[in-house]
Amino acid sequence: LRLVNLNRRFGIVVEDGVVDVAEASDGRFGPEPLGVLSRWDEFREWAASTELGPGKPWTAQELGSPVPNPRQVFAIGLNYRAHATEAETAVPELPAVFTKFPASIAGPDITVTLPPEGNVDWEVELVVVIGAEARYVAPEGAWKYVAGLMVGQDISERKRQLAGPVAQFSLGKSYEGFSPTGPYLVTLDELADPADLALSCTVNGEEVQSGRTSQMIFDVPDLIAHLSSVLPLLPGDVIFTGTPSGVGVARNPPRFLAEGDVLESSIEGLGTIRQRFKQGSLSPWAVLAK
Ligand code: ZN
């Protein structure tokens, strides 16, 4: 299945458009993605046994994030060797976990306002969506807890991210619109090998990042096992799984996003998300990171 959030309602992509889940199920499932993800097995059974269609036409600009309001958002730093090297840090022995605050989650095709600090960077990432509560899960069974996968961008303002004395990863990566995801939530049966997908991103058409998800240091089952050993993962939770090399801050000279830039991020089998950037104005109350 390919699921979308079309005008704030969960829908299934079919040949000629999108089928609204709440309408097609006569209200058995509501329009909210999080409610459906909380009854994921029941929903999958219903979808498999139902004649879906006809669909309604749609455009990318109408799409919100397939999971617009997750309860928990996990993100993993330095999860690709070449990215750890370009960041001049040691390969981590444990997953480097931080959060992106849920209000930064945005749809796949949006305009992002650049904050005044200025050092805004790109990070294409595979995003995992949890489909069942996971606690003390072994890596061997961990894919069972995954509802599906999405394309994501872990957009990052580097000055605030690294501001001391305690690095502000979570805040520097949580400006409004900094966590675009989508365009679809794709279930694992749609993919030949969900553990080995090509991912890349371009700025104004020029490729800046390229890798494969099989190059992760801690793969998706490792991450679910690690996180669920600490706290429960809940249906609808999302995990940004880290970015391959090629980020702007590691370039010589560094390169950051500017007004008018277009960022496109793609993952094999999952689609493409697209952001345009415009310069924001300074809030009178802003305390800028140096
Ligand atoms: Zn990242």
Residues whose N, C-alpha, C, O or C-beta is under 5 A from the ligand:
A	BS01	ZN	I76 E123 D154 G242 T243
